[in-house]
């Protein structure tokens, strides 16, 4: 995650979401 540094982003189809800080990255 570019915001909090967590290594895992959950895959939600057209976007990825960080469970720790709530950052969402759209594909």
PDB file with one MODEL, atoms N, CA, C and O in Angstrom:
MODEL        1
ATOM      1  N   UNK A   1       0.832  -1.203   0.000  1.00  0.00           N
ATOM      2  CA  UNK A   1       0.000   0.000   0.000  1.00  0.00           C
ATOM      3  C   UNK A   1       0.870   1.259   0.000  1.00  0.00           C
ATOM      4  O   UNK A   1       1.717   1.408   0.881  1.00  0.00           O
ATOM      5  N   UNK A   2       0.688   2.162  -0.954  1.00  0.00           N
ATOM      6  CA  UNK A   2       1.479   3.390  -1.003  1.00  0.00           C
ATOM      7  C   UNK A   2       1.180   4.364   0.133  1.00  0.00           C
ATOM      8  O   UNK A   2       1.987   5.249   0.415  1.00  0.00           O
ATOM      9  N   UNK A   3       0.039   4.212   0.781  1.00  0.00           N
ATOM     10  CA  UNK A   3      -0.330   5.144   1.846  1.00  0.00           C
ATOM     11  C   UNK A   3       0.260   4.744   3.195  1.00  0.00           C
ATOM     12  O   UNK A   3       0.895   5.560   3.863  1.00  0.00           O
ATOM     13  N   UNK A   4       0.052   3.483   3.598  1.00  0.00           N
ATOM     14  CA  UNK A   4       0.470   3.073   4.947  1.00  0.00           C
ATOM     15  C   UNK A   4       1.634   2.093   4.957  1.00  0.00           C
ATOM     16  O   UNK A   4       2.196   1.808   6.015  1.00  0.00           O
ATOM     17  N   UNK A   5       2.011   1.562   3.762  1.00  0.00           N
ATOM     18  CA  UNK A   5       3.153   0.671   3.687  1.00  0.00           C
ATOM     19  C   UNK A   5       2.835  -0.801   3.891  1.00  0.00           C
ATOM     20  O   UNK A   5       3.734  -1.641   3.856  1.00  0.00           O
ATOM     21  N   UNK A   6       1.555  -1.123   4.105  1.00  0.00           N
ATOM     22  CA  UNK A   6       1.167  -2.522   4.228  1.00  0.00           C
ATOM     23  C   UNK A   6       1.389  -3.232   2.890  1.00  0.00           C
ATOM     24  O   UNK A   6       1.123  -2.661   1.832  1.00  0.00           O
ATOM     25  N   UNK A   7       1.873  -4.465   2.935  1.00  0.00           N
ATOM     26  CA  UNK A   7       2.248  -5.150   1.703  1.00  0.00           C
ATOM     27  C   UNK A   7       1.059  -5.750   0.972  1.00  0.00           C
ATOM     28  O   UNK A   7       1.160  -6.049  -0.218  1.00  0.00           O
ATOM     29  N   UNK A   8      -0.062  -5.934   1.651  1.00  0.00           N
ATOM     30  CA  UNK A   8      -1.206  -6.619   1.045  1.00  0.00           C
ATOM     31  C   UNK A   8      -2.301  -5.649   0.624  1.00  0.00           C
ATOM     32  O   UNK A   8      -2.744  -4.807   1.406  1.00  0.00           O
ATOM     33  N   UNK A   9      -2.731  -5.786  -0.637  1.00  0.00           N
ATOM     34  CA  UNK A   9      -3.923  -5.100  -1.109  1.00  0.00           C
ATOM     35  C   UNK A   9      -4.913  -6.164  -1.562  1.00  0.00           C
ATOM     36  O   UNK A   9      -4.581  -7.006  -2.396  1.00  0.00           O
ATOM     37  N   UNK A  10      -6.117  -6.131  -1.021  1.00  0.00           N
ATOM     38  CA  UNK A  10      -7.132  -7.102  -1.397  1.00  0.00           C
ATOM     39  C   UNK A  10      -7.656  -6.817  -2.797  1.00  0.00           C
ATOM     40  O   UNK A  10      -7.899  -5.662  -3.145  1.00  0.00           O
ATOM     41  N   UNK A  11      -7.831  -7.862  -3.604  1.00  0.00           N
ATOM     42  CA  UNK A  11      -8.295  -7.701  -4.970  1.00  0.00           C
ATOM     43  C   UNK A  11      -9.820  -7.744  -5.014  1.00  0.00           C
ATOM     44  O   UNK A  11     -10.431  -8.729  -4.599  1.00  0.00           O
ATOM     45  N   UNK A  12     -10.431  -6.672  -5.518  1.00  0.00           N
ATOM     46  CA  UNK A  12     -11.887  -6.587  -5.616  1.00  0.00           C
ATOM     47  C   UNK A  12     -12.302  -6.348  -7.064  1.00  0.00           C
ATOM     48  O   UNK A  12     -13.102  -5.454  -7.341  1.00  0.00           O
ATOM     49  N   UNK A  13     -11.769  -7.135  -7.979  1.00  0.00           N
ATOM     50  CA  UNK A  13     -12.152  -7.038  -9.381  1.00  0.00           C
ATOM     51  C   UNK A  13     -11.461  -5.882 -10.085  1.00  0.00           C
ATOM     52  O   UNK A  13     -10.337  -6.023 -10.567  1.00  0.00           O
ATOM     53  N   UNK A  14     -12.143  -4.720 -10.143  1.00  0.00           N
ATOM     54  CA  UNK A  14     -11.575  -3.583 -10.864  1.00  0.00           C
ATOM     55  C   UNK A  14     -10.773  -2.646  -9.978  1.00  0.00           C
ATOM     56  O   UNK A  14     -10.330  -1.589 -10.427  1.00  0.00           O
ATOM     57  N   UNK A  15     -10.582  -3.032  -8.710  1.00  0.00           N
ATOM     58  CA  UNK A  15      -9.810  -2.187  -7.805  1.00  0.00           C
ATOM     59  C   UNK A  15      -9.127  -3.041  -6.749  1.00  0.00           C
ATOM     60  O   UNK A  15      -9.480  -4.204  -6.551  1.00  0.00           O
ATOM     61  N   UNK A  16      -8.134  -2.448  -6.067  1.00  0.00           N
ATOM     62  CA  UNK A  16      -7.477  -3.106  -4.947  1.00  0.00           C
ATOM     63  C   UNK A  16      -7.647  -2.229  -3.721  1.00  0.00           C
ATOM     64  O   UNK A  16      -7.578  -1.002  -3.806  1.00  0.00           O
ATOM     65  N   UNK A  17      -7.872  -2.869  -2.577  1.00  0.00           N
ATOM     66  CA  UNK A  17      -8.225  -2.137  -1.373  1.00  0.00           C
ATOM     67  C   UNK A  17      -7.375  -2.591  -0.200  1.00  0.00           C
ATOM     68  O   UNK A  17      -7.215  -3.789   0.033  1.00  0.00           O
ATOM     69  N   UNK A  18      -6.824  -1.620   0.545  1.00  0.00           N
ATOM     70  CA  UNK A  18      -6.027  -1.935   1.727  1.00  0.00           C
ATOM     71  C   UNK A  18      -6.931  -2.023   2.941  1.00  0.00           C
ATOM     72  O   UNK A  18      -7.637  -1.066   3.262  1.00  0.00           O
ATOM     73  N   UNK A  19      -6.918  -3.164   3.621  1.00  0.00           N
ATOM     74  CA  UNK A  19      -7.763  -3.355   4.789  1.00  0.00           C
ATOM     75  C   UNK A  19      -7.284  -2.586   6.006  1.00  0.00           C
ATOM     76  O   UNK A  19      -8.046  -2.385   6.952  1.00  0.00           O
ATOM     77  N   UNK A  20      -6.026  -2.152   5.995  1.00  0.00           N
ATOM     78  CA  UNK A  20      -5.466  -1.485   7.169  1.00  0.00           C
ATOM     79  C   UNK A  20      -5.853  -0.009   7.231  1.00  0.00           C
ATOM     80  O   UNK A  20      -6.293   0.477   8.273  1.00  0.00           O
ATOM     81  N   UNK A  21      -5.688   0.709   6.108  1.00  0.00           N
ATOM     82  CA  UNK A  21      -5.932   2.154   6.149  1.00  0.00           C
ATOM     83  C   UNK A  21      -7.076   2.598   5.236  1.00  0.00           C
ATOM     84  O   UNK A  21      -7.481   3.760   5.257  1.00  0.00           O
ATOM     85  N   UNK A  22      -7.591   1.667   4.438  1.00  0.00           N
ATOM     86  CA  UNK A  22      -8.731   2.004   3.595  1.00  0.00           C
ATOM     87  C   UNK A  22      -8.370   2.589   2.241  1.00  0.00           C
ATOM     88  O   UNK A  22      -9.242   3.073   1.519  1.00  0.00           O
ATOM     89  N   UNK A  23      -7.076   2.548   1.887  1.00  0.00           N
ATOM     90  CA  UNK A  23      -6.659   3.040   0.579  1.00  0.00           C
ATOM     91  C   UNK A  23      -7.244   2.168  -0.535  1.00  0.00           C
ATOM     92  O   UNK A  23      -7.213   0.940  -0.442  1.00  0.00           O
ATOM     93  N   UNK A  24      -7.770   2.790  -1.576  1.00  0.00           N
ATOM     94  CA  UNK A  24      -8.289   2.051  -2.723  1.00  0.00           C
ATOM     95  C   UNK A  24      -7.545   2.470  -3.982  1.00  0.00           C
ATOM     96  O   UNK A  24      -7.428   3.656  -4.290  1.00  0.00           O
ATOM     97  N   UNK A  25      -7.046   1.472  -4.705  1.00  0.00           N
ATOM     98  CA  UNK A  25      -6.326   1.726  -5.951  1.00  0.00           C
ATOM     99  C   UNK A  25      -7.130   1.134  -7.102  1.00  0.00           C
ATOM    100  O   UNK A  25      -7.376  -0.071  -7.144  1.00  0.00           O
ATOM    101  N   UNK A  26      -7.539   1.997  -8.042  1.00  0.00           N
ATOM    102  CA  UNK A  26      -8.307   1.526  -9.187  1.00  0.00           C
ATOM    103  C   UNK A  26      -7.368   1.044 -10.281  1.00  0.00           C
ATOM    104  O   UNK A  26      -6.330   1.653 -10.539  1.00  0.00           O
ATOM    105  N   UNK A  27      -7.746  -0.059 -10.919  1.00  0.00           N
ATOM    106  CA  UNK A  27      -6.930  -0.644 -11.985  1.00  0.00           C
ATOM    107  C   UNK A  27      -7.097   0.167 -13.270  1.00  0.00           C
ATOM    108  O   UNK A  27      -6.493  -0.162 -14.291  1.00  0.00           O
TER     109      UNK A  27
ENDMDL
END
